[in-house]
Amino acid sequence: MRLQAALLVAVAARGGAGTPNCTVYIADPGTEFNSASTSEFPGSATPEKHVAHWMHTGLLSSALRTSRIQEARVIFVAHYFLKHQEKGWTLHDWKRQLKGGPARLFNGNTELLRRWRDRPFDFAIAPMLPSCAEVRAPVWLDMARWVVINPWCIYRHGYDIVAPPIVSPSPASDASPRANARRHFITYVGKLRKPYLQPPMTKLRFLMWSHLRAHPNVTFLAEDVQKAAAPYLPSDGSAQPRCAVCKFSCKQCIALPPATAHLPLSVGSMEEVQSRAHYQTYLKNSTFCLVLRGDHENSRRFSEAILAGCVPVLIADMPAWPFARRLDYKKFSYEFSWAGASRDPLLVVNELLRLPAGEIAVKQRELARVRPLFQYRADADRPGAVQQLVQDLCASPTKTTELMSVVARGTHKRPSKPSRGLAGGADGHAKRLGYPGRTSLYELRVSARR
């Protein structure tokens, strides 16, 4: 065990597996809260679809794990926050379930309670956050560091951790996809979602689809055109939208651009992806994959594109990307602001078309190198997403004193919905807490590089 730990530290010094001088204690609230049968969890609430499950499983046999609380740099609370939830939504009823405060969460463990009082930022939780409406956990839980996939309202820059979305591994998930012989140049296959949900950010997919669905260099296939777009388009193709602002009470706020208004909706539309293997065939045979925000900032396409070896084209209002402390995203991806892409979707395509083949090949090689880091494995000592998340948690958080004072004074409140800043709701929330966040996403990283 000592030799294994020493090897991990040596690899870490080279930018690899472990994290030197970091040990993790698992605060286990009991099987009632993290080991129940998957049949008890409806829909997306199955444990295997949540970061908490993978971190808990991966740390159980890790060389970084310690059984002594006082020795641990990080205390991971292995609570999946799934039980007793209405419709399976996370954190929906935890004001009642955790009414006893930290003592209830830690089952009265005096040593954990003492550590919580002294250093709450040593604790980490990983609840799933589908939207701000479901963030109904007691505010005192905000003193812990949160590991989140969608930094919708709770993300605090330099304090919380952004995790990559979890996707089901394919049978050949450990094999590196071919970087050449790809039939498609730019690809998006999936849903448009709800453009009226949180405009203008949630209109991005529709705007990109409406402009690019007939482009000769783009394969843009939407599964839900008849549900997400057709009912809300003007009956006359040349008419303006009825609603100036999108909202639930007035969803007729979208229109096709003149360049594609004459085309039938079947162009750029597909009934349904036949299977996961069929979907992955598109990604593995594409040079670039559009990773577009939908109902939330992040989506599974982020992980799906990377694992397929398809260079991700990131267009979202994310305040931070997973593992950005260590990974240079400029080396294996391109990023455009959602606002710029919404104004001129063709700008994205034209910039990518101008890239020299040599530069694309370099991106693909770097993507193949970092690709294993985004795959979830039940082993925190093996290169993968769990190991990367542990490294993020082992890094000292910033602004701890300011955040603790805000929470202690009771002046910290979560917003009921994200703000509409350039970098989205999460960044606006981070700035309200005194964190810099990402005040802007670069308009064209391609241009900045040049």
C-alpha positions as CSV (number, residue, x, y, z in Angstrom):
1,M,0.0,0.0,0.0
2,R,2.9,2.4,0.9
3,L,4.6,1.6,-2.4
4,Q,1.4,2.2,-4.3
5,A,0.9,5.6,-2.6
6,A,4.5,6.6,-3.3
7,L,4.0,5.7,-7.0
8,L,0.9,7.8,-7.1
9,V,2.7,10.8,-5.6
10,A,5.6,10.4,-8.2
11,V,3.1,10.2,-11.1
12,A,1.3,13.3,-9.7
13,A,4.6,15.3,-9.8
14,R,4.6,14.6,-13.5
15,G,1.0,15.8,-14.0
16,G,-0.5,12.3,-13.7
17,A,-2.5,10.2,-11.4
18,G,-2.4,11.0,-7.7
19,T,-2.4,14.1,-5.6
20,P,0.6,14.4,-3.2
21,N,0.0,14.7,0.5
22,C,-3.7,14.5,0.1
23,T,-5.9,12.0,2.0
24,V,-9.7,11.6,1.9
25,Y,-12.0,10.5,4.6
26,I,-15.4,9.1,3.5
27,A,-18.2,10.3,5.8
28,D,-20.8,7.5,5.2
29,P,-24.3,8.4,6.4
30,G,-25.4,4.8,5.9
31,T,-26.7,2.5,3.3
32,E,-30.2,4.1,3.5
33,F,-28.7,7.1,1.7
34,N,-26.2,5.6,-0.7
35,S,-26.7,1.9,-1.3
36,A,-30.3,1.4,-2.0
37,S,-31.5,-0.7,-4.9
38,T,-31.7,1.2,-8.2
39,S,-35.3,0.2,-8.5
40,E,-36.1,2.6,-5.8
41,F,-34.9,5.6,-7.9
42,P,-37.2,6.7,-10.7
43,G,-35.7,7.8,-14.0
44,S,-32.5,9.8,-13.9
45,A,-32.3,9.4,-10.1
46,T,-30.5,6.0,-10.4
47,P,-27.2,6.2,-8.5
48,E,-25.1,5.2,-11.5
49,K,-26.1,8.5,-13.2
50,H,-24.8,10.6,-10.3
51,V,-21.3,11.9,-9.5
52,A,-21.7,11.0,-5.8
53,H,-22.0,7.3,-6.6
54,W,-18.9,7.3,-8.7
55,M,-16.8,9.3,-6.2
56,H,-18.0,7.1,-3.3
57,T,-17.3,3.8,-5.2
58,G,-14.0,5.1,-6.5
59,L,-12.7,6.2,-3.1
60,L,-13.6,3.1,-1.2
61,S,-10.5,1.2,-2.3
62,S,-8.3,4.2,-3.1
63,A,-4.8,4.6,-1.7
64,L,-5.8,8.1,-0.8
65,R,-8.4,7.0,1.6
66,T,-7.8,7.3,5.3
67,S,-9.9,6.0,8.3
68,R,-8.7,8.9,10.5
69,I,-10.7,12.1,10.3
70,Q,-7.8,14.2,11.7
71,E,-5.5,13.0,8.9
72,A,-7.8,13.9,6.0
73,R,-7.4,16.9,3.9
74,V,-10.8,16.3,2.2
75,I,-14.0,14.8,3.8
76,F,-16.3,13.4,1.2
77,V,-19.9,13.1,2.4
78,A,-21.2,9.9,0.6
79,H,-24.8,11.0,0.6
80,Y,-26.5,10.7,-2.8
81,F,-29.3,13.1,-1.9
82,L,-31.8,10.9,-3.8
83,K,-34.0,9.2,-1.2
84,H,-37.5,10.5,-0.4
85,Q,-37.6,12.9,-3.3
86,E,-40.8,13.9,-5.0
87,K,-40.6,12.6,-8.6
88,G,-37.1,11.6,-8.0
89,W,-35.8,15.2,-8.0
90,T,-32.7,15.7,-6.0
91,L,-32.8,17.8,-2.8
92,H,-36.5,18.4,-3.1
93,D,-37.4,17.6,0.5
94,W,-34.1,17.9,2.4
95,K,-35.1,20.9,4.5
96,R,-37.2,18.4,6.4
97,Q,-34.9,15.4,6.0
98,L,-31.9,17.4,7.4
99,K,-33.9,19.5,9.9
100,G,-31.4,18.4,12.5
101,G,-28.6,20.3,10.8
102,P,-25.1,18.9,10.5
103,A,-25.7,16.6,13.4
104,R,-28.3,14.8,11.3
105,L,-26.0,14.6,8.3
106,F,-23.1,13.2,10.3
107,N,-25.3,11.0,12.6
108,G,-24.0,12.9,15.6
109,N,-20.3,12.1,15.0
110,T,-18.7,14.6,17.4
111,E,-15.3,14.5,15.6
112,L,-17.0,15.3,12.2
113,L,-19.1,18.0,13.8
114,R,-16.0,19.6,15.3
115,R,-14.2,19.6,12.0
116,W,-17.3,21.1,10.3
117,R,-17.4,23.9,12.8
118,D,-13.7,24.6,12.3
119,R,-13.2,23.9,8.6
120,P,-16.4,23.4,6.7
121,F,-14.6,23.9,3.4
122,D,-12.8,20.6,3.9
123,F,-16.2,18.8,3.3
124,A,-17.5,18.0,-0.2
125,I,-20.9,16.9,-1.4
126,A,-22.0,15.9,-4.9
127,P,-25.8,16.4,-5.4
128,M,-27.4,16.5,-8.8
129,L,-28.9,19.9,-9.6
130,P,-31.4,19.8,-12.4
131,S,-32.4,23.4,-12.0
132,C,-32.5,26.2,-9.4
133,A,-36.1,25.2,-8.4
134,E,-34.7,22.0,-7.0
135,V,-31.9,23.6,-4.9
136,R,-33.9,23.3,-1.7
137,A,-31.2,22.0,0.6
138,P,-30.7,23.9,3.8
139,V,-28.5,26.9,3.3
140,W,-26.0,25.7,5.9
141,L,-25.0,23.0,3.3
142,D,-23.5,25.8,1.2
143,M,-20.6,25.9,3.6
144,A,-19.4,22.7,2.0
145,R,-17.8,22.5,-1.4
146,W,-20.2,21.3,-4.1
147,V,-19.3,19.1,-7.0
148,V,-21.8,19.9,-9.7
149,I,-22.3,19.0,-13.4
150,N,-24.5,22.0,-14.2
151,P,-23.4,25.1,-12.3
152,W,-26.9,26.5,-12.6
153,C,-27.1,28.5,-9.3
154,I,-24.7,27.1,-6.7
155,Y,-21.3,27.3,-8.4
156,R,-18.7,29.6,-6.7
157,H,-15.6,30.2,-8.7
158,G,-12.5,28.8,-7.0
159,Y,-14.5,27.0,-4.3
160,D,-16.9,24.5,-6.0
161,I,-16.0,21.9,-8.5
162,V,-17.4,21.4,-12.0
163,A,-17.7,17.7,-13.0
164,P,-18.1,16.3,-16.5
165,P,-21.5,14.9,-17.4
166,I,-21.8,11.1,-16.9
167,V,-22.5,9.1,-20.0
168,S,-22.9,5.3,-20.3
169,P,-19.7,3.7,-21.5
170,S,-19.8,2.0,-24.9
171,P,-18.4,-1.5,-25.3
172,A,-15.2,0.0,-26.9
173,S,-15.0,2.9,-24.6
174,D,-11.4,2.1,-23.7
175,A,-10.3,2.1,-27.3
176,S,-9.2,5.4,-28.8
177,P,-11.4,6.4,-31.8
178,R,-9.7,6.9,-35.1
179,A,-8.7,10.6,-35.7
180,N,-8.9,10.3,-39.5
181,A,-11.3,9.1,-42.1
182,R,-14.2,11.1,-40.6
183,R,-17.1,11.6,-42.9
184,H,-18.7,14.6,-41.3
185,F,-17.0,17.9,-40.7
186,I,-19.3,19.6,-38.1
187,T,-22.0,17.6,-36.3
188,Y,-24.9,18.0,-33.9
189,V,-27.4,15.2,-33.4
190,G,-29.9,15.6,-30.6
191,K,-32.8,17.7,-29.2
192,L,-33.5,21.4,-29.6
193,R,-35.1,21.5,-26.1
194,K,-37.2,24.5,-25.0
195,P,-36.1,27.8,-26.5
196,Y,-38.6,29.7,-24.3
197,L,-37.3,28.3,-21.0
198,Q,-34.6,30.8,-20.1
199,P,-34.1,33.2,-23.1
200,P,-31.9,34.2,-24.7
201,M,-29.5,31.4,-23.7
202,T,-32.0,28.6,-24.3
203,K,-32.7,29.8,-27.9
204,L,-29.2,28.9,-28.9
205,R,-29.9,25.4,-30.2
206,F,-32.9,26.6,-32.3
207,L,-30.9,29.5,-33.8
208,M,-28.0,27.2,-34.7
209,W,-30.3,24.6,-36.2
210,S,-32.4,27.1,-38.2
211,H,-29.3,28.6,-39.8
212,L,-27.1,25.5,-40.3
213,R,-29.6,22.7,-41.0
214,A,-29.0,23.0,-44.8
215,H,-25.3,23.9,-44.7
216,P,-23.2,21.6,-46.9
217,N,-20.4,21.3,-44.2
218,V,-22.7,20.7,-41.2
219,T,-24.7,17.7,-40.2
220,F,-27.3,19.2,-37.9
221,L,-30.1,16.7,-37.1
222,A,-32.7,17.6,-34.4
223,E,-35.0,14.9,-33.0
224,D,-37.7,17.2,-31.6
225,V,-38.4,19.7,-34.3
226,Q,-42.2,18.9,-34.4
227,K,-42.4,19.3,-30.6
228,A,-39.9,22.0,-29.8
229,A,-40.1,24.3,-32.8
230,A,-43.0,23.6,-35.2
231,P,-45.9,24.6,-32.8
232,Y,-44.3,28.0,-32.1
233,L,-43.3,29.1,-35.6
234,P,-45.4,31.7,-37.5
235,S,-47.8,30.0,-39.9
236,D,-46.5,32.4,-42.6
237,G,-42.8,31.8,-43.1
238,S,-42.2,35.5,-43.7
239,A,-44.1,36.7,-40.5
240,Q,-42.4,37.9,-37.4
241,P,-42.7,36.0,-34.1
242,R,-45.8,36.9,-32.1
243,C,-43.9,37.4,-28.8
244,A,-41.1,39.8,-28.5
245,V,-39.8,38.0,-25.4
246,C,-39.8,34.2,-24.8
247,K,-41.6,33.0,-21.7
248,F,-43.9,30.1,-20.7
249,S,-47.0,32.1,-21.2
250,C,-45.9,33.3,-24.7
251,K,-43.9,30.7,-26.5
252,Q,-44.4,32.0,-30.1
253,C,-41.1,33.8,-30.0
254,I,-39.0,32.0,-32.7
255,A,-38.9,32.3,-36.5
256,L,-36.9,30.7,-39.3
257,P,-34.3,33.0,-40.9
258,P,-34.9,34.1,-44.5
259,A,-32.1,31.9,-45.8
260,T,-33.8,28.7,-44.7
261,A,-37.5,29.7,-44.3
262,H,-38.4,28.2,-47.7
263,L,-37.1,24.8,-46.7
264,P,-39.4,22.2,-45.2
265,L,-38.9,21.4,-41.5
266,S,-37.8,17.9,-42.5
267,V,-34.5,19.4,-43.6
268,G,-32.3,19.0,-40.5
269,S,-34.8,16.8,-38.8
270,M,-34.8,13.1,-37.8
271,E,-37.5,11.0,-36.2
272,E,-35.3,9.6,-33.5
273,V,-31.8,8.2,-32.9
274,Q,-32.2,4.5,-33.5
275,S,-29.8,3.4,-30.8
276,R,-26.9,4.7,-28.7
277,A,-24.6,2.9,-31.1
278,H,-26.2,4.8,-34.0
279,Y,-25.8,8.1,-32.2
280,Q,-22.1,7.4,-31.4
281,T,-21.5,6.6,-35.1
282,Y,-22.2,10.2,-36.0
283,L,-19.8,11.5,-33.3
284,K,-17.0,9.1,-34.1
285,N,-17.2,10.0,-37.8
286,S,-17.1,13.8,-37.2
287,T,-14.2,16.1,-37.0
288,F,-16.0,18.7,-34.9
289,C,-18.9,18.2,-32.6
290,L,-21.1,21.2,-31.5
291,V,-21.5,21.2,-27.7
292,L,-24.5,23.6,-27.3
293,R,-26.1,24.6,-24.1
294,G,-29.8,23.6,-23.8
295,D,-32.1,23.8,-20.8
296,H,-28.9,24.0,-18.7
297,E,-25.3,25.3,-19.4
298,N,-23.7,21.9,-19.7
299,S,-25.0,18.7,-21.5
300,R,-23.9,15.1,-22.0
301,R,-22.6,16.1,-25.4
302,F,-19.6,17.6,-23.7
303,S,-18.5,14.1,-22.5
304,E,-19.9,12.3,-25.5
305,A,-17.9,14.3,-27.9
306,I,-14.6,14.0,-26.0
307,L,-15.0,10.3,-25.5
308,A,-15.7,9.8,-29.2
309,G,-12.5,11.7,-30.1
310,C,-14.5,14.4,-31.8
311,V,-13.0,17.9,-31.2
312,P,-15.6,19.7,-29.1
313,V,-16.8,23.1,-30.2
314,L,-18.0,24.6,-26.9
315,I,-20.8,27.1,-27.1
316,A,-22.3,27.6,-23.7
317,D,-22.4,30.1,-20.8
318,M,-20.3,27.9,-18.5
319,P,-18.5,29.8,-15.7
320,A,-15.8,27.0,-15.8
321,W,-15.1,23.8,-17.6
322,P,-14.2,20.5,-15.8
323,F,-10.6,20.2,-14.7
324,A,-9.6,23.6,-16.1
325,R,-7.1,24.0,-13.3
326,R,-4.9,21.5,-15.0
327,L,-6.1,21.1,-18.6
328,D,-5.6,23.7,-21.3
329,Y,-8.8,23.6,-23.3
330,K,-7.2,25.7,-26.1
331,K,-5.2,22.6,-27.0
332,F,-8.0,20.2,-27.7
333,S,-11.2,22.3,-28.2
334,Y,-12.6,25.6,-29.6
335,E,-14.9,27.8,-27.8
336,F,-17.3,30.6,-28.9
337,S,-19.5,32.7,-26.8
338,W,-23.2,31.8,-26.9
339,A,-24.1,35.4,-27.6
340,G,-21.8,35.7,-30.6
341,A,-22.9,32.3,-32.0
342,S,-26.5,33.3,-31.6
343,R,-26.0,36.5,-33.5
344,D,-24.2,34.8,-36.4
345,P,-24.1,31.0,-36.4
346,L,-22.3,31.0,-39.7
347,L,-19.4,32.7,-38.1
348,V,-18.6,29.5,-36.2
349,V,-18.7,27.3,-39.3
350,N,-16.6,29.8,-41.4
351,E,-13.9,30.0,-38.7
352,L,-13.6,26.2,-38.5
353,L,-13.5,25.9,-42.2
354,R,-10.5,28.2,-42.3
355,L,-8.4,26.0,-40.0
356,P,-5.4,24.3,-41.5
357,A,-5.4,20.5,-41.5
358,G,-2.2,20.4,-39.4
359,E,-3.8,22.4,-36.6
360,I,-6.8,20.1,-36.5
361,A,-4.5,17.0,-36.4
362,V,-2.7,18.5,-33.3
363,K,-6.0,19.1,-31.6
364,Q,-7.1,15.5,-32.3
365,R,-3.8,14.1,-30.8
366,E,-4.2,16.2,-27.7
367,L,-7.8,15.2,-27.4
368,A,-6.8,11.5,-27.5
369,R,-4.3,12.2,-24.7
370,V,-6.8,13.8,-22.3
371,R,-9.8,11.7,-23.3
372,P,-9.4,9.1,-20.6
373,L,-9.6,11.8,-17.9
374,F,-13.3,12.4,-18.7
375,Q,-14.4,8.8,-18.3
376,Y,-16.0,7.7,-15.0
377,R,-14.3,4.7,-13.4
378,A,-15.0,3.0,-10.1
379,D,-11.3,3.6,-9.1
380,A,-10.0,6.9,-7.9
381,D,-6.4,5.7,-8.4
382,R,-6.8,5.1,-12.1
383,P,-6.8,8.0,-14.6
384,G,-10.3,9.2,-15.1
385,A,-13.0,11.6,-14.0
386,V,-13.1,10.5,-10.4
387,Q,-9.4,10.9,-10.0
388,Q,-9.5,14.4,-11.5
389,L,-12.4,15.4,-9.2
390,V,-10.4,14.3,-6.2
391,Q,-7.4,16.3,-7.4
392,D,-9.7,19.4,-7.6
393,L,-11.0,18.8,-4.1
394,C,-7.4,18.4,-2.8
395,A,-6.4,21.7,-4.2
396,S,-7.0,24.5,-1.6
397,P,-10.2,26.5,-2.3
398,T,-10.0,30.3,-2.5
399,K,-12.0,33.0,-0.8
400,T,-12.9,30.7,2.0
401,T,-13.0,33.4,4.7
402,E,-15.3,35.7,2.7
403,L,-17.7,32.9,1.8
404,M,-17.9,31.6,5.4
405,S,-18.7,35.0,6.7
406,V,-21.4,35.5,4.2
407,V,-23.1,32.2,5.0
408,A,-22.6,32.7,8.8
409,R,-24.3,36.1,8.6
410,G,-27.3,34.6,6.8
411,T,-27.0,37.1,4.0
412,H,-26.2,34.3,1.4
413,K,-29.3,33.5,-0.6
414,R,-29.6,31.3,-3.7
415,P,-31.4,32.9,-6.7
416,S,-34.7,31.4,-7.8
417,K,-33.5,31.5,-11.4
418,P,-30.2,32.4,-13.1
419,S,-29.4,35.9,-14.1
420,R,-29.0,36.7,-17.8
421,G,-25.4,37.9,-17.9
422,L,-22.9,37.1,-20.7
423,A,-21.6,34.1,-18.8
424,G,-25.0,33.0,-17.6
425,G,-26.6,32.5,-14.2
426,A,-23.8,30.6,-12.5
427,D,-21.3,33.4,-13.2
428,G,-23.7,36.0,-12.1
429,H,-24.3,34.2,-8.8
430,A,-20.6,33.7,-8.3
431,K,-20.0,37.4,-8.7
432,R,-22.8,38.2,-6.2
433,L,-20.9,36.1,-3.7
434,G,-17.7,38.1,-4.4
435,Y,-16.0,35.7,-6.8
436,P,-14.7,36.9,-10.1
437,G,-16.1,34.0,-12.2
438,R,-15.5,34.2,-15.9
439,T,-16.5,37.8,-16.7
440,S,-16.5,36.9,-20.4
441,L,-16.0,34.0,-22.7
442,Y,-13.7,34.7,-25.6
443,E,-15.6,35.5,-28.7
444,L,-13.4,33.4,-31.0
445,R,-10.6,31.4,-29.5
446,V,-9.4,30.8,-33.0
447,S,-8.9,34.5,-33.6
448,A,-7.3,35.0,-30.1
449,R,-4.8,32.3,-30.9
450,R,-3.8,34.1,-34.1
